[in-house]
Each structure stands twice: as C-alpha cells, then as structure tokens.
Amino acid sequence: MRQPLVAGNWKMNGSKASIATLLDGIKAGLASVEKAALVVCPPFVYLEQVAEALRGTRIALGAQNVSHEPSGAFTGEVSAAMLKDMGCAYVIVGHSERRSYYGDTDLLVAKKFAAVRAAGMKPILCVGETLEEREKNVTEAVVARQLAAVIELEGAAALQDGVIAYEPVWAIGTGRTATPQQAQDVHAFIRGRIAAIDEAVAEKVQILYGGSVKGANAEELFGQQDIDGGLIGGASLNADEFLAIGRAGR
Ligand code: PGA
C-alpha cells in the first residue's frame, strides 16, 4: 500500500512574514491530517526559515529546483549537496515552468534527478503534456519520453527512490483540473510503462497528480487507484486548503 503524499509547491511566492503565518496555520491543523505525508517546497532563500519552523513536526522540507552540477563556477545555481545541507528531503525536478521558461530539457531533468538521488534526497519528477499535445493525442508519447530520459540515465529501479508527479500543463494554475478519469488514465499508463520493466518498482512508486488541485476536488482525484496524492501550487499557499487536501483520499 502506497502512502499518500501531498506536496506544496509555493513557486516564487511569499515573504518572511507570510511564510511564518502560513506555517503557523498548517502546524495548527496538522493533527487533522492522518494518513498523508506532507512536504512544503519554498523558494531557496526561505529554506532555512522553513526548516527551522518545521523542526519537530512531521512536515518534510523540499526545494523547487537544483543544479545538476555538484559544485563550482555556476553563478546563481544551487547544488543538491547544499539542499541536503539545508535539511531538504525532496526536490522538484522538471516542473513544466522550468521546462518551458528556462529550457530544462528531458536530459537535463534526468541529470537533476540523478543529482538529487545521489545526494540522498527524493526527486519529485514532473511530467505532463501541453494542451496542444493533448489535442494532438500525443499525451502518452510525451509522458513516456519524459520518463524514458530518467530511466535511460538512471535505470527504472531508480524511480523507487523518487516520486513522479503527473501535471498536465493545461491544468496548472488555470483552474481547469483534469477529470479524475483523465488523470487516472495517465497515471495507469505511467505505472504500466514502469511495470513493463520492473513490476515491483511500479507497485511501489508514488505518482502524484498536479494541476489546480483544491480541497474541493482532491477527494475525487486521490480516490483513483493510481493517484497517490498531489503536487499543489496555488492552493498550498492557503493553510486551510492545504490541510483539506492533506485529509483527502485513501
Ligand atoms: P496549481 O500548480 O496547483 O496552482 O495548478 C500545480 C503545480 O504547478 O505544481
């Protein structure tokens, strides 16, 4: 049985003050979240503040991006070892905003996945198709290609050291959620691709859904057989919404 996981991707939002308020709110309601594991992913500059505030709670710390390089002359970059040093347990790699605005290719994302894994943290590997790709009926091909890059570099067994997040690009921040059936279909496809190589890994790997998840739709999404929780953007900036999503599902 896979444990549900709900991860908040705060993106480029927040201030010291708003983050303190948000974390106070989440911690105040934490006892109501019985099954799901929770992760929050603040911007780099707030990692230390958040690590401090999370100390002694069961909420894990994550980062939103990482360099694939270990160290050296890479101005503006942050290494996996640094994130580990700050207390991160998870790192998002290949978010569609990184892929589309900052040129993160499938290969670069695979290298980032490898760097996070080598540092002893869990990569949250985002995959997903654009609206144009869905309309062209190439959703499965796109997701398979994004997944294959990691499998080629690291092997399928490496996936069990991470988490996969299926995020249809057209559902991110748009208020337009995939229907539970649309999401389940792609989750089952992803699990099936992995099962074709290694059934035990496929059974174990958590596959999260992301894209306009809210307290009001989480229950139905997370109730699907192959959906093991969510990667939450907008709604993770509101403590009550984030907690409601944490309570949803199996
Ligand atoms: P959203 O973002 O929940 O605001 O749609 C999800 C994500 O980008 O991870």
Boltz pocket constraint, residues with backbone or C-beta under 6 A from the ligand:
constraints:
  - pocket:
      binder: B
      contacts: [[A, 9], [A, 167], [A, 171], [A, 172], [A, 173], [A, 174], [A, 175], [A, 210], [A, 211], [A, 212], [A, 213], [A, 231], [A, 232], [A, 233], [A, 234], [A, 235]]
      max_distance: 6.0
